Amino acid sequence: MIDFKNPSEIKRRVIKHKVDEGDFFTLSISALEKEEIYENNKDKSEEELIVIVLSKILCDEKGELINLSIEDLKALPDALFKDMIKACMGMVIGEKKS
């Protein structure tokens, strides 16, 4: 049974996203972590906040975080970057399933 009283021991889910260029993976984060990101980065620009959030969730298939710089992200093709942002925002603000 899952020990809900000890959330740090719960395995985080790695979510696979399929896009035209291939696959990328994100790591699930808790509502508390999302809150903390926003609280600690209130003074950041939207661009900086996106990079911070992506650095907390982009990972490889094993769940190891991939720390991309803003330069790395700017070098990505626009369509791929938009797909990544869409996935990121879906995790942060919630995604409605139809």
N, CA, C and O of each residue as an XYZ file, in Angstrom:
392
protein
N       0.829     -1.178      0.000
C       0.000      0.000      0.000
C       0.881      1.252      0.000
O       1.976      1.248      0.563
N       0.405      2.302     -0.623
C       1.138      3.562     -0.689
C       1.101      4.244      0.676
O       0.051      4.329      1.312
N       2.253      4.723      1.111
C       2.339      5.466      2.372
C       2.076      6.943      2.073
O       3.004      7.703      1.797
N       0.810      7.339      2.130
C       0.415      8.696      1.794
C       0.918      9.725      2.802
O       0.970     10.916      2.495
N       1.280      9.289      3.974
C       1.796     10.196      5.003
C       3.256     10.556      4.762
O       3.792     11.455      5.411
N       3.897      9.863      3.838
C       5.299     10.102      3.542
C       5.469     10.312      2.030
O       6.014      9.448      1.342
N       5.004     11.456      1.516
C       5.000     11.666      0.072
C       6.383     11.674     -0.585
O       6.496     11.412     -1.783
N       7.420     11.967      0.173
C       8.760     11.963     -0.419
C       9.202     10.561     -0.823
O      10.131     10.410     -1.616
N       8.547      9.538     -0.287
C       8.878      8.155     -0.614
C       8.077      7.613     -1.800
O       8.344      6.514     -2.286
N       7.106      8.382     -2.257
C       6.272      7.924     -3.374
C       7.037      8.144     -4.674
O       7.551      9.233     -4.929
N       7.104      7.115     -5.476
C       7.815      7.192     -6.751
C       7.100      8.174     -7.678
O       5.878      8.137     -7.821
N       7.880      9.046     -8.298
C       7.320     10.014     -9.223
C       7.104      9.369    -10.579
O       7.884      8.521    -11.014
N       6.051      9.776    -11.227
C       5.741      9.205    -12.540
C       6.519      9.923    -13.632
O       6.667     11.145    -13.617
N       7.004      9.145    -14.566
C       7.627      9.683    -15.764
C       6.567      9.600    -16.859
O       6.039      8.528    -17.154
N       6.273     10.742    -17.448
C       5.215     10.817    -18.451
C       5.849     11.000    -19.825
O       6.661     11.901    -20.031
N       5.472     10.141    -20.753
C       6.008     10.177    -22.106
C       5.098     11.036    -22.982
O       3.877     10.878    -22.977
N       5.716     11.948    -23.732
C       4.982     12.814    -24.650
C       5.469     12.526    -26.063
O       6.669     12.574    -26.336
N       4.547     12.232    -26.945
C       4.897     11.957    -28.343
C       4.676     13.211    -29.166
O       3.605     13.817    -29.122
N       5.698     13.594    -29.918
C       5.608     14.722    -30.840
C       6.214     14.291    -32.168
O       6.816     13.222    -32.261
N       6.058     15.113    -33.187
C       6.560     14.757    -34.517
C       8.057     14.446    -34.515
O       8.512     13.566    -35.246
N       8.815     15.165    -33.696
C      10.268     14.995    -33.664
C      10.702     13.745    -32.907
O      11.855     13.330    -33.021
N       9.816     13.150    -32.151
C      10.157     11.978    -31.345
C       9.421     12.032    -30.021
O       8.287     12.508    -29.963
N      10.038     11.560    -28.972
C       9.426     11.540    -27.655
C      10.235     12.408    -26.697
O      11.448     12.553    -26.844
N       9.547     12.981    -25.720
C      10.239     13.586    -24.598
C       9.482     13.198    -23.335
O       8.328     12.774    -23.394
N      10.140     13.347    -22.203
C       9.600     12.855    -20.946
C       9.555     13.968    -19.909
O      10.420     14.843    -19.870
N       8.524     13.911    -19.070
C       8.420     14.842    -17.954
C       8.215     14.052    -16.673
O       7.681     12.943    -16.684
N       8.645     14.639    -15.581
C       8.540     14.044    -14.262
C       7.422     14.749    -13.511
O       7.366     15.979    -13.492
N       6.539     13.985    -12.898
C       5.434     14.596    -12.155
C       5.977     15.315    -10.925
O       6.931     14.863    -10.290
N       5.344     16.451    -10.601
C       5.709     17.188     -9.397
C       4.439     17.434     -8.586
O       3.332     17.395     -9.122
N       4.607     17.684     -7.308
C       3.459     17.868     -6.424
C       2.937     19.299     -6.482
O       3.621     20.203     -6.962
N       1.735     19.488     -5.995
C       1.140     20.822     -5.912
C       1.997     21.727     -5.026
O       2.125     22.920     -5.301
N       2.584     21.168     -3.966
C       3.451     21.960     -3.099
C       4.700     22.428     -3.834
O       5.153     23.556     -3.640
N       5.256     21.565     -4.674
C       6.434     21.949     -5.453
C       6.092     23.044     -6.457
O       6.877     23.971     -6.661
N       4.936     22.940     -7.076
C       4.490     23.976     -8.019
C       4.347     25.309     -7.307
O       4.813     26.337     -7.797
N       3.699     25.288     -6.148
C       3.518     26.492     -5.348
C       4.858     27.106     -4.980
O       5.050     28.319     -5.071
N       5.775     26.252     -4.566
C       7.100     26.707     -4.165
C       7.840     27.366     -5.332
O       8.500     28.389     -5.152
N       7.731     26.789     -6.506
C       8.378     27.363     -7.695
C       7.878     28.780     -7.919
O       8.674     29.694     -8.134
N       6.574     28.967     -7.871
C       6.013     30.289     -8.112
C       6.347     31.267     -6.987
O       6.654     32.430     -7.252
N       6.291     30.813     -5.748
C       6.597     31.685     -4.615
C       8.051     32.149     -4.638
O       8.344     33.307     -4.340
N       8.956     31.244     -4.992
C      10.381     31.565     -5.000
C      10.822     32.356     -6.229
O      11.951     32.843     -6.283
N       9.936     32.486     -7.214
C      10.330     33.131     -8.466
C       9.342     34.201     -8.923
O       9.170     34.427    -10.121
N       8.702     34.851     -7.969
C       7.726     35.896     -8.285
C       8.323     37.031     -9.110
O       7.645     37.625     -9.948
N       9.587     37.324     -8.865
C      10.247     38.445     -9.525
C      10.798     38.096    -10.908
O      11.321     38.973    -11.596
N      10.691     36.853    -11.321
C      11.248     36.407    -12.603
C      10.318     36.759    -13.761
O       9.107     36.897    -13.589
N      10.907     36.898    -14.929
C      10.115     37.129    -16.136
C       9.417     35.826    -16.522
O       9.757     34.755    -16.020
N       8.458     35.930    -17.401
C       7.732     34.735    -17.855
C       8.695     33.745    -18.506
O       8.587     32.538    -18.291
N       9.628     34.250    -19.295
C      10.611     33.399    -19.966
C      11.470     32.658    -18.946
O      11.720     31.462    -19.096
N      11.921     33.358    -17.915
C      12.741     32.731    -16.883
C      11.938     31.684    -16.110
O      12.460     30.622    -15.770
N      10.681     31.985    -15.838
C       9.825     31.045    -15.114
C       9.610     29.769    -15.918
O       9.612     28.674    -15.355
N       9.424     29.900    -17.219
C       9.263     28.731    -18.088
C      10.496     27.844    -18.011
O      10.385     26.623    -17.901
N      11.668     28.457    -18.068
C      12.915     27.687    -17.992
C      13.026     26.980    -16.646
O      13.451     25.827    -16.583
N      12.649     27.660    -15.576
C      12.713     27.065    -14.241
C      11.777     25.860    -14.143
O      12.163     24.800    -13.652
N      10.546     26.037    -14.614
C       9.580     24.933    -14.559
C      10.055     23.769    -15.421
O      10.015     22.618    -14.986
N      10.503     24.060    -16.635
C      10.993     22.987    -17.505
C      12.175     22.261    -16.868
O      12.294     21.043    -17.003
N      13.041     22.986    -16.181
C      14.197     22.338    -15.551
C      13.776     21.411    -14.418
O      14.514     20.490    -14.067
N      12.591     21.645    -13.837
C      12.087     20.795    -12.752
C      11.324     19.571    -13.256
O      11.096     18.632    -12.493
N      10.924     19.568    -14.545
C      10.101     18.450    -15.021
C      10.659     17.700    -16.224
O      10.316     16.532    -16.404
N      11.505     18.313    -17.062
C      12.051     17.590    -18.218
C      13.067     16.558    -17.750
O      13.983     16.867    -16.988
N      12.891     15.339    -18.214
C      13.765     14.264    -17.763
C      13.975     13.254    -18.888
O      13.389     13.369    -19.964
N      14.813     12.277    -18.621
C      14.978     11.175    -19.567
C      13.976     10.081    -19.200
O      13.184     10.245    -18.272
N      14.013      8.975    -19.924
C      13.019      7.917    -19.695
C      13.148      7.245    -18.327
O      12.238      6.539    -17.893
N      14.275      7.464    -17.649
C      14.471      6.882    -16.316
C      14.097      7.850    -15.193
O      14.147      7.492    -14.016
N      13.720      9.083    -15.564
C      13.334     10.064    -14.556
C      14.451     10.971    -14.090
O      14.262     11.741    -13.148
N      15.620     10.901    -14.729
C      16.735     11.788    -14.388
C      16.504     13.137    -15.064
O      16.298     13.202    -16.276
N      16.538     14.209    -14.279
C      16.270     15.535    -14.822
C      17.308     15.939    -15.861
O      18.494     15.634    -15.735
N      16.829     16.636    -16.893
C      17.689     17.185    -17.940
C      17.697     18.693    -17.729
O      16.687     19.353    -17.968
N      18.790     19.230    -17.298
C      18.867     20.656    -17.006
C      19.265     21.430    -18.254
O      20.448     21.571    -18.562
N      18.260     21.928    -18.967
C      18.505     22.710    -20.165
C      18.612     24.182    -19.810
O      17.865     24.685    -18.971
N      19.540     24.863    -20.452
C      19.686     26.302    -20.238
C      18.701     27.044    -21.136
O      18.066     26.450    -22.008
N      18.589     28.316    -20.914
C      17.711     29.128    -21.759
C      18.219     29.116    -23.204
O      17.429     29.180    -24.146
N      19.529     29.036    -23.369
C      20.114     28.965    -24.714
C      19.738     27.654    -25.400
O      19.433     27.633    -26.593
N      19.762     26.567    -24.638
C      19.353     25.268    -25.180
C      17.906     25.325    -25.657
O      17.578     24.846    -26.743
N      17.047     25.918    -24.832
C      15.630     26.000    -25.181
C      15.384     26.910    -26.380
O      14.534     26.617    -27.221
N      16.124     28.010    -26.459
C      15.966     28.932    -27.587
C      16.406     28.290    -28.903
O      15.925     28.672    -29.971
N      17.302     27.334    -28.833
C      17.809     26.667    -30.030
C      16.842     25.621    -30.578
O      17.012     25.152    -31.704
N      15.832     25.252    -29.796
C      14.865     24.241    -30.242
C      13.949     24.812    -31.327
O      13.653     26.007    -31.327
N      13.503     23.959    -32.247
C      12.516     24.415    -33.230
C      11.259     24.902    -32.519
O      10.853     24.345    -31.499
N      10.657     25.933    -33.063
C       9.510     26.590    -32.451
C       8.364     25.622    -32.140
O       7.789     25.672    -31.053
N       8.033     24.750    -33.083
C       6.907     23.822    -32.891
C       7.177     22.865    -31.724
O       6.276     22.590    -30.931
N       8.399     22.361    -31.614
C       8.763     21.466    -30.519
C       8.695     22.207    -29.189
O       8.169     21.684    -28.207
N       9.225     23.418    -29.160
C       9.203     24.213    -27.933
C       7.765     24.456    -27.482
O       7.465     24.366    -26.292
N       6.883     24.762    -28.417
C       5.475     24.987    -28.077
C       4.836     23.720    -27.517
O       4.051     23.794    -26.571
N       5.157     22.567    -28.082
C       4.636     21.298    -27.558
C       5.135     21.051    -26.135
O       4.388     20.563    -25.287
N       6.394     21.388    -25.881
C       6.959     21.215    -24.545
C       6.275     22.152    -23.552
O       5.967     21.756    -22.428
N       6.041     23.385    -23.968
C       5.371     24.355    -23.107
C       3.946     23.898    -22.815
O       3.468     24.018    -21.687
N       3.279     23.380    -23.826
C       1.914     22.885    -23.655
C       1.882     21.766    -22.608
O       1.009     21.753    -21.741
N       2.823     20.837    -22.688
C       2.903     19.742    -21.718
C       3.211     20.288    -20.329
O       2.619     19.862    -19.337
N       4.129     21.219    -20.270
C       4.522     21.839    -19.008
C       3.339     22.553    -18.372
O       3.073     22.367    -17.185
N       2.644     23.347    -19.123
C       1.505     24.089    -18.597
C       0.377     23.150    -18.191
O      -0.316     23.404    -17.205
N       0.188     22.077    -18.935
C      -0.808     21.090    -18.558
C      -0.548     20.492    -17.205
O      -1.482     20.214    -16.453
N       0.730     20.287    -16.882
C       1.098     19.734    -15.581
C       0.950     20.769    -14.473
O       0.546     20.444    -13.357
N       1.280     22.013    -14.789
C       1.297     23.051    -13.765
C      -0.093     23.567    -13.436
O      -0.431     23.732    -12.264
N      -0.911     23.826    -14.469
C      -2.224     24.406    -14.204
C      -3.357     23.399    -14.319
O      -4.513     23.715    -14.038
N      -3.024     22.210    -14.724
C      -4.059     21.168    -14.867
C      -4.530     21.076    -16.303
O      -4.658     22.084    -16.998
N      -4.781     19.884    -16.725
C      -5.163     19.620    -18.109
C      -6.507     18.944    -18.110
O      -6.705     17.929    -17.442
N      -7.433     19.507    -18.863
C      -8.765     18.893    -18.942
C      -8.761     17.819    -20.017
O      -8.289     18.030    -21.134
N      -9.286     16.687    -19.660
C      -9.429     15.584    -20.619
C     -10.833     15.624    -21.187
O     -11.804     15.774    -20.446
N     -10.944     15.490    -22.504
C     -12.289     15.520    -23.089
C     -12.838     14.129    -23.303
O     -13.960     13.976    -23.788
